[in-house]
Amino acid sequence: MSNPSCENGRVMERKTMNNTNQLELGFKGAAIPRRQQKINRARWWFTQMRRAVDSALDWQPSPPARPEQTWFAEGSAPESQELRPAA
């Protein structure tokens, strides 16, 4: 072929990159502003979370805990409130 930028009948675009530029890849004509990308990504995330919540199983609450019996050291509580273990 006589033109080095033409390969198999297709025109190839040549660009020279500087070391200071960042390479960006994307689909031609599909440039979406960064803010809109963030909004779309957040919308997708919250949609996924709503689906997870909607499909979650309902759990029954656990029964209340049994009362705890506390023993006081002798002399640390008034006589009327002091509990002593059965001998």
Backbone hydrogen bonds, N-H to C=O, Kabsch-Sander energy under -0.5 kcal/mol:
donor,donor_aa,acceptor,acceptor_aa,energy
6,C,3,N,-1.8
7,E,5,S,-0.5
7,E,10,R,-2.7
10,R,7,E,-2.1
12,M,5,S,-3.7
12,M,10,R,-0.5
17,M,15,K,-0.6
21,N,18,N,-1.0
30,A,27,F,-1.8
32,I,30,A,-0.6
37,Q,33,P,-2.1
38,K,34,R,-2.2
39,I,35,R,-2.2
40,N,36,Q,-2.6
41,R,37,Q,-2.6
42,A,38,K,-2.5
43,R,39,I,-2.6
44,W,40,N,-2.4
45,W,41,R,-2.3
46,F,42,A,-2.7
47,T,43,R,-1.9
48,Q,44,W,-2.2
49,M,45,W,-2.3
50,R,46,F,-2.3
51,R,47,T,-2.1
52,A,48,Q,-2.1
53,V,49,M,-2.4
54,D,50,R,-2.8
55,S,51,R,-1.9
56,A,53,V,-1.0
70,T,68,E,-0.6
72,F,83,L,-0.6
76,S,73,A,-2.2
81,Q,78,P,-1.2
82,E,78,P,-1.2
